Amino acid sequence: ALSLLNSPFMMQQAEAFAARVKNEAGEAVDAQIARAYALAMCRDATREEAAKARELADAHGMVALCRALLNSSEFVYLN
């Protein structure tokens, strides 16, 4: 788990993911959040998830949000 969170590879992937999200969704943070969830989770974010994602993106940037999504259990494990 710590390797996924802190490895240089995962940081590069989060940066590339954030760049893709910005390229596809434009400058609006809410649109970027919606696109990031669609790409990572193949679903829309719930209202609560979107609000928490907005807080994280505002405080730490879109790369941090993309890193969190890439490290989420929903992304890492299949049901």
Phi, psi and omega in degrees: 000316180293327178296316177300320184286322191247357185289147176302325179299314180294325176296318178298318180293321178295320178295317178294320178298314180297321178295319178296315180300314180296318180297319184276330186256346182088197187277341184291122184298318180297322177292323177295318178298315179299317180292319180299316178295319180298318181288315186280320188250352183058036178199168174281151173287144172290168178301317180295315178298317180297320179294316179292322177296320178297318178300314180295314180296320179294321183280323190231355178098165183292329178299319179296320177295314180297322176298318178296317179296318179294338180260001182287149178301322181297327179279320187283322186249144173272144176275000000 
